[in-house]
Amino acid sequence: MQDKPKGQKFTEQAEDIILEHLSDEHFGVSELAEAMYMSRSSLLRKCKKQTGLSASQFIRKIRLEQAMEMLQDSDQTVSEVSYQVGFGSSSYFIKCFREEYGYPPGEVGNQTLEVEKEEKSPKIPFYKKYNWAIGLASIVLLAVLGFLLIPSSPTSNEPMKSEVEKSIAVLPFKNESSDSTNLYFVNGLMEASLGNLQKIEDLRVISRTSVEKYRHSDKNIGEIASELDVNYIVEGSGQKVGDQVLLHIQLIDAATDTPIWGQQYTQEVVDIFALQNEVAKKIADAIKAKVTASELEQIDKKPTDNLAAYDYYLQAQEPFNRETIDGLLEAIPLFEKAIEEDPEFSLVYADLAIAYYYLDLYKKEKQYTETINNYADKALLHDSKLTESLMAKALYYMHIEDYRLAIPYLDKALEYNPNSSAVVNMLSSIYSNALPDTGKYLENALKGIQLDVAENNVTQSYIYLNLSNALAQSGFTDEALTYIDKSLEVNPENYYAPYLKAFIRYAKNKDLNQTLNALKRELRKDTTRLDILQEVAKLHYFQREFDSAYHYYKPFNEIRKSRGLNIYPQEDIKIGVTYEKMGFQEEADQLIASYEEYCKNDQSIYQPASMAVLYAYEGKYAEAIEEYEKFSTKNHFQYWMILFMDMDPALDSLKSYPGYDEAMQKIEERFWENHNLLKATLEEKGLL
């Protein structure tokens, strides 16, 4: 938690009130709001603004800080302290304490706490980095929320295959110049070497962000290669002295830790592009990688003939790759100077479009739509085969939410750079949410994990979470369980992994009550989580426990309305039926009307299934069966449809209608047909 902001009466008052009720385990967000004479929604907004935490997280933080003081200053047991600070369960207290401080409460006094300084400018989910998968908390969440109900499947127990042949990682080059300001130039040499190798389809090349953590590492080649799952490592060092570039580079066989190629170069700066291109060709030749004529053409291209423009471009890369708003704002003027030197510098136009895309990403009112489009068009005008140009145009279409038009540009970008983790991750995101296709989502998630190895445990955990999600949606339940366990192993604090695991475990054992209890445990940690609120309500709804469903749907629906959130519109009919069963017909009618509007606007593959539920509710049984027949022709829908679709109480009166059982059977057969075809395709490509 951040230090209490000075002068903020709100946080001081809130902390005082929490301390007054410290031992009361039932004192939560609602009680705090009442004690502060605020509405619950006002408290949530104020707490988030002042502390950066949700209200429940803030309360828990105060409790844990007091627990730390007690453990340090007294001889009380862990169990005694846990109850004094308001934890009804000592095991839950131990878990929370470990999550907060990195070790269990029983070890207090044996640790030296290190407080990490927060960056002044928060990171954004940047396109080059799978750290966008942390921002993928929102993306994965959308994939998980309401869509992540996955049953078991007759899948193989074979482990994932790891493709290591001709796999390579280019480590950050060392700056041997006494002038530290030349670091950007040496980094540019590394980036260029990496970029050229990524254009070769016969190689698997690990992304830049995956190797950055080894810049100052003391790990040996074998350890690094093992962590990155590669069999070749490229090391380099260089310096720029006046107009001279001195570069030493070597290719190392990781299995034997011996160089199999190496060379020292001393060249004029004017020959820098020839040097970069030669290095890529030499490395490819040394490991006998096949390089096509079109790939050679891409490698031999010079980004610009203007060295001054190239220098500005290189200077911009460090702030650009910093992945913060401040970094983008620092990089943009340098890019603009590069354009002034070379008005045909395609790569710079592309990076400008990308920078403005991310500046606009979370803004409700977009400011840079035309700027993004103009820069993307200029990038394509000057080099239509440049991966970054194609990505820039794709991001423009994503910016205006026309995802179907983004896909061709991303597919073309992969043709010119088959190792682009950025493109693969963007495709994975689109196919998980905007244009649902479980097959393409899984294929890109599998490609992504081969190219993008996380820089830290938090990022790694979300990579595993994303892959587990993709596997589960396509019916690969055993593999999904493997990766969700890995997600929790590397980062037990992953916010969404326990949620997903609850449903994957249901896929294995079909124990709905176990799933419900697991979700309720997560909900107790943060009662403001709308995702879990509606899932708990839904599971009660499926069991016809409408009073219990209403208990959770009511706060979910009220919070959703008070915040003006247009989330889970596909759930409105379930909420409406629940309200109707509880005698609240007016609210039920509003929810059913909202669901009807959602169905009319839905352009996803799930639209017929959604319409079928509406028709069933309205007693239009023939129309409902017809919609299910339509849905049975769709491809790569999520497996939760098979498991939970038939549980919906809204369908009870439809089940005796002629054609219902046959339609359900067709839908299930369609899913497994797609599953088996996908499995064969992925195995053929060496991805599964």
N, C-alpha and C positions, 0 to 999 in steps of 0.2 A: 504493500500500500504506500502511496505517496505520503510524505510528511503533511501534517495538518496545516492547510493554508493559513498563513498569518492574517489576522484581522477578519477572518471569516466567522462571524457570530453563529452562522448556521451550523457549521461543523462542531464548533465548541459546545453549542447548546445540545446538539444531537448526541455528542459523546457523553456529556454529563447525564442526560436522560438514560442512555444505555447503561451507564455505570450504576445508576440508581436501581436498575432492574436486572443487574448482571446475572444473578442466580436464577432468574425466572426463565426457564427454557421455552415458555410459551410467548415471551415478549419478542415480537417480530415486527415486520414492516408496518402492518396495520396499526399495531399498538404504538409504534413510534410516531406514526402520522397523527394519531389521535392525541398523543401527549404534546405534540408540537402545534396542535390546532391547525393542521394542514390536511388537505385531501391526500389520499394515497398517491394519485397521479402527480400532484404537485411535489410531494416528497421525492418520488422517484426521479423526476426531472431535476430537482434541485440537488439531490445527492449525487447524481451522475455528473452534473456540471461542476460541483465544488470538489468532489473527491475522485472522479474518474471511475467510481465503482457503482454497482447497483446498491440499493438500500440494504438488501439482505447481505451482500458481500461486506458492506461497511460495518454492519452490526457484528458479523462474524469476525471481522478483523479486530474490532475493539475487544471482543471476548478473548481472542487468541493473544493479543498484546498483554492483557491482564494476566492470562494464564502464564505467559513467559515470565512476567515479573514475580508471580507467586512461586513458580518453580525455581527461580534463581534466588529468591530471598527467604524461602522457608523449607521445612523438611516434609511438607505435605506430599502424599502420594499422587500419582498421576490421576487416579480415580477420584480422589478427593477434590483436586483442582478442577477436573472436568465438570463436576457437578456444581462447583462454586461459580463457574463462569457460564453456566447456563446450557451445558451440553447434557442432554438426557442419556446419552450413550457414550461410555468411555472409549469404545472402539471407534465411533465416529469422530470423537474428539482427537484421538491419536491420528486418524487419517487426515483430518483437516490441519492439524498441527504440522504433520510431515509435509503436506502440500505447501503450507505457508513458509516454513523455515528450512525444509530440505532434510530434516532428520526427526526422529520421534521424540516426544517430550521426555522420555526416560533418559535421553542423552544430554539434557540441558546441563551446561557447565563443562561439557567436553568439546564444545564446538566454538569456532571462531566465525562469527557471522560476517558475510561479505554482502554489502548492499550495492547492487548494480545501479549506476547512474542512468537515468532515463535520457534518451535523446530529446533535445528541445523540439525537434521536428519529427513527428511520428512517421513510421514507415507506411508506405502505401503498398497495396498488392501489385507489385510491379510485373510487367509482362515478361521480363527476361528471367524471372526468378519464380521458383515454385513456392516462394514465400507468399506469392499471391494465394497460395493455398491456405495460409493463415487468414488472409482476408477471405479466403474460401470458407472460413467459418460461415460467412453468409451464403456462399455458393453451395457448399456441401450441405449447409443447413437446409437450403431450399430443396436440395435433392433428398434430404432425410425427412423433412417435415411433411407428414401426411403421405409421402410417397415411399417411405422406406419400410414397408411391412413385407418381409421376405421369408418365405417358407423353405422347407428343406427340398433337396433335389437329389436324384440319383447320380451324383457326380463321382468322378474318380478321386482317389486319395493321393494321386501322384502330386509331388511337390512342384512348385513353379520351376521351370527350367531357367537357368541363368546363362545367357549368351555372352561368353567371354572371348571368343575367337576374334582377333583383330579389334579388340576394344582398347581404347586409349584415353589417357587423361593428360592434359597439358597443365602442369603446375605453374603457379605465378612465377614470372621471371624475377630474378634478383637484380636490383639496381646497384651496380658496382661503381657508379660515379660518385665522386666526393660531393657533387652538387645534387642535393635531394630533390631539387625542383625538376630534375630530369626523370623522376620516377614515372610521370605520366607517359613519357615517351617509351620507356622500357615496358610499361604495362600495355602500351599500344602494340608493341612487337608481339607480346604474348597473345593479345586479343586477335591480331591478324593471323597468327599461326593457327590458333584454335579455329577461327572462322573459316579458313581455307580447308582445314581437315574435315570440318563438319559438312562440307559440300560433297564429300565422297560417300556414296551409299554403302560401299563395302566395308566401311568402318563404323564402329559404334563409339561416338565421342562424347565424353561426359561434359556437362555444361560448365560455363565459367563460374557460376555461383557455387557449384558443388565443390570446386577445387580451391575457392578463395580461402577457406578455413585453414588451408595448409601453408599460407603465406609465411607464417612465423612458426610453423610446427617443427618439433624436433623428432617426429616420427620417421622411421626408416621407410625405404621404398616398398618393402614387402607389406608393412602395415598399411600404408596408404593405398596400395593396389588392392589389398584385401577389402578395405572399407569401401572402396569405390567399385569393386568387382570388375577390375580391368586387368589385362595382362601386359600392357605397355604403359610406360610413363615417359613424358617428355619434360626435361628440365632445361632451364636456360638462364643465362645471366647476360647483362649487357650494360653498355654505357654510351652516352652521347658526349663527345668531346669536340666542341666546335662544329664543323661540318662532317665529322667522322662518326660512324656508328661501329662500335665494337661489340660483337655478339658471339657468345659461346653457347652451343646448344647440343644436347645429346638425347638419344632415344634409348631407353633402358628396358630390357626384358625383366619384368617383375619377378618371374619365377626364379631366376638365377641372380638377380640384382647386378647384372652386367650390361654395360653399354653395347648396343649392336650397331649403332651409328652415332657419329658425333663430328662436329666441325666448328672451326672458329672462322669468323668473318670479320673483315675490316673493309668497310665500304663507305663511299660518300653517301650523305643523306639523300641525295638525288636518286640513288639507286635502291632506296628502301623498299619499294614495291617489288622489284625484281628479287631482292633478298627474301622477302616474306613468301613469295610464290615458290621460290626454289626450295625453301625449307619444307614446305608442305609436300612437294613432289618427292623430295629425298626420303622423308619419313614414310610416305606411302609405299615407295619402292622398297625400302628396307624391310617392311613387314609384308611385302608382296600383296598389297591391296590392289584390287582392280579399279582403275580410274578410266572412266569413259571419256570420249572426245568432248561431250557437252560439259562434263565436270571440269575437264582441263580448261575449257573456254571460260568457265566461271572463275576458276582459280587465277587465271592469267589476267583477268580484268583489273585495271587500276581504278581505285575509287575516285581519284582526281589527279590532274596534272599539276595542280597548284600546291606546292609544299606549305605555303603559309596557311592556306585553307585547311590542309590536313593537320597542321599543328594546332589550329584552333579546335578542330574536331577532336583531337586527342585530349586536349586540355578539358574539354567538356565531358569526357567520358567518366571521370571520377565522380563529379557531382551527379551526373545523370544516373550512374549505377548505384548511388547512395540510397536510392529508393525512398526519398523523402520529398515533401513539397518544397522545402528549402533547397534541396539539391537540384530539383527541376528548375526552379527559378534562377539558380546560379548557372545552370548549364545553358539555358535558352539564349542569353546574350552572346555566349561563346559560339553557339551554333550560328547565330545571326552574323557574327563576324566572319565565320567560315563561308557563309553564303555570299557575303560582300566580296570576298576574294574569288570565289568560284560560284557564279550563279547557276551552274549546272551540276552541283554536287548532290547527287540523288540521295546518298546515305544520310546526309544532314537534313534534307527535307523530310525524310522518313522519320528520323529521330525527333524532329520538331513536332511532327504530327502526333507521334507517340507521347511526347512530353505533355502536349496540350490535352490529349485524351485523358491522361491521368490527373491533370490539374482539375478537370471537369468531372471526374468520375463520380464523386459522392454529392455533387451539388444538385439540389432540386431544380434550380433554374440553370440550365446549361448556358455557358457563355462563349464557348469556343467551337461550336459545331462547324461553322463555315471555315474557321481557321484550320481545323483538323482536315477537312475535306480538301481545301486548297493546297495545303502542304503535301497531303497524300497524292493528289493528282500530279503535282510537280515532281514528286519522287518517281512516280510511274512514267511520267513523260521522259525523264532523263535516263531511267533504267527500269524497264518493265519486267526484267528477270531478277531483280534484286529482292531477296527474301524480305528485307525490312520495308521496301516499298509496298510489297503485297500485303504485309502485315498492317502497315499504316492504313491502307484502304479498308482492310477488314475491320480494323478498330473503328473507323468512321461509321461503317454500317452497324457495328455493335453499339456505337454511341447513339444512333438513331433507332436502335432496337429492330433493325431489319436484318435478322441473323441469317436468313436464307441467302441473302446477297453476300454475306461475309464468307460463307463456306467456300465458294470457288476460289477466292483469293488465298485462303489458308491452304487449300489443297494444292494450289499452284506453288505456293511458297515452299511446301514440303518437297516438291519435285526438285527445286533448286537447292534446298538445304534439308536433306532427310534426317539430319541430326538436330534440328531446331527444337529444343525442349519448349521454347516459348510457344511455337505454333501448336505443338502437340497438346500442351496444357490448355491453350485457348479452345481447341477443338473439343477436348474433354469436357470443359466447362459448358460449352454450347450444347453438346449432346446430352449432358446430364440434366439440363434445365430448360433452356430456351427452345430447343428442338429435340425433345426427348427421343432418344434412340439408344437403348441399353447396349446393343452390340457395338456401335461406334464409340460410345462412352467407354466401355471396357477396353476396347482395342487401344484407344488413345491413352487411357490410364496406365495400361501395361507398357506401352512405349515410353510414357513419361517416367516411369519408375526406373527404366533402364538408362535413361539419359540424365536424369536429375536426381542426384544424391544430396540429401539435405545438408545444410551447413550447420545445423544444430538439432537437438532432440525435439524441440517444439515443432520445427518445420518437418522433420522426419515423421513425427507422429501424425501430422495432418496428411502427408503423402500416403502413409499406410491407411489412414482413415478413408481417404478418397478412393484408393484402390479397393479396399474392403467393400465400400459402398457400391462400386461398379460391379464387383464380382457377385455380390449378393443380389443385385437387381437382375442379373442374368441367370441366376439359379446356381451359381458355383458356391454353394453354402460352406462347404468344408474349407475351401481356400479363403473365403471371406472371413471365417472365424480365425484362421491363422493370422491374417493381416490386422484384424481388429485387436487381437492379443498383442501383436507387435506394436501397434499404435499405443496401447496402454503401457506396455513394457518400457518404451523409451520416454514416455511422458504420461505418468499417471494422472496429471492434471488436465488432460485433454477434455475440453468442455463437452464434446459431442460423442466421443467414443463409447462411454457407458450406455448412452441412449441407443446407439446403433447396435451395440453388442446385445442389448436386451432382446431386440427383434431377431438377430441372427440366432441367438440361443433358442428362441421360440421356433425357429425354422428346424432346429434339431430335435426338440422334445415336445413340441405342440402343447406346452403348458402355459395357458393364457394367464392364469393367476400368478405364476412365477414372473411372467413378463410384466404384469401389472404392478407387482410388488417392487420389481427392479426400477420401474419408471417412477414409482412413488418415492423411492429412496432418493432418486436424483432430484425430484421436485422439492423434497424437504430441504435440500441444500440451497435452492433458490426458487422460492415460491412465485417469482415473477416470470418464470420461463413459460412463454406462451406455447412454445413447441410441445413441451411435455404436458402442459395443462390439457391441450386438446387431444393428445394421444391417450392420456389416462381416461379422459371423458369418453373417447371413442371405444376403448376396450370395454368399459362398463356398458356402453350403448350396444355393442355387439352381443353382450350377454343379457340384453333386455333389462338391465338394471338402470332404469331411466331416472330414478331419483338420485342415484349416485352419479350418473352421467351429467345430470343437471347441476349437481354440486360443483362440478369442474367446468362444465360448459358456460355456466352463468358468469363467473369472474373472467373467463377467457373472452367471452363475447363483450362484456362491459369494458374491459381494458382495450380490446381491439377498437371499439367504437370511440372511447375517450381519447385515444391516441391518433385516431383517423387512419388506422392501418388497414390496407386492403390485402390482407394475408389469409390464406386458407379459404378462398371462396368456394373451393370444391367440397368443403366440409359443411357448408351452410344447410344443406338438406338434412344432414344428420342432426345438426343443432336444432333445426326447425322441427323435425319429428320429435325430438326430446322435449322441446318446449310444448308441443302439442299434447304429448302424453301427460305432461305435468299441468295441463289446463291453461296454458298461456297462449291462446289462439292468435291474438293480435300480433305478438312477437313472432310466432311461428309463421304466420302469413308473410311477414316482412322478410324473414330468412328464406322462405321458399321462393319468393319473388327474386331475391338477390341471387339465389342459385340458378334460377331460370335465366337470368341475365348473363350469368357466368357461362352457362352452357351455350348460349347463342354466340358469345364472343370467343369461345375456346376454339383454337385452330390446331390443337395438338392431336395426336393419335388417340387420345383418351376421350375425345368428344362424344363418340357414339355410346360408350359405356356410361358416361355421365348423363346423357339424354335418356338412356334406358331406365336409370333410377328415377328420374323425374316422371317419365311416363308411367312407371309402375306405381309411384306415389299417387298419380292422378287417376289411376284405374284404367289407363290406356294400354292394356296388356299386349295387344297385337303389335302396336307401335314399339313397345319396349322390346319384345322379342326380335323385331326387325332391326333395332339398333344394336342388339347384342350380336346378331348375325353379321352386321357390318363390322363390328369390333373384332370378330373372329377372323377377319381377313387382314388385320393389321400385323405389322412385324415389330419385333423387339420392344414389346411393352414389358413393364416391370412385373416381377413374379408375385408381388403382393396382391395383384389383381386376382390371381388364381386362388390364393389362400383366403383373402378376406371379403372378396366381392359377394360370395354366397352368404356371408354372415349378416349382411345388412338387413335390419328389420323392415326397411322400406320395401324389400322384395318379398316379404312373407306371403302376401296375397298373390304374387306372380308365380310362385314356385309350382302351383298346381295347374298352371295354364299350359296347354299343349305347346311343345317346342322349347320349353325352358331348359330341361335337362340336356337336350341335344345341343342347344346353343352353348351352354356351359362346357360341355364336353369338347366342342369344336375349339373354344377359346383355349382350353388347357392343352389340347393337341397341337394347336398353333404355337403356343409358347415352347413346348418341348421340341417341336420341329426346328424352330429358330435356335433354341439352345444347342441342339446337336450340330447344326450347321455352323454355328459360331465357334463351338469347341473345335471342330475339325479345321476351320480356317485359322484360328489362333495357334493351334498346334503346328500347322503347316508353316506359319510365319515365325515359329520359334518363340512365340510370346507366352504360351501356356504349356 
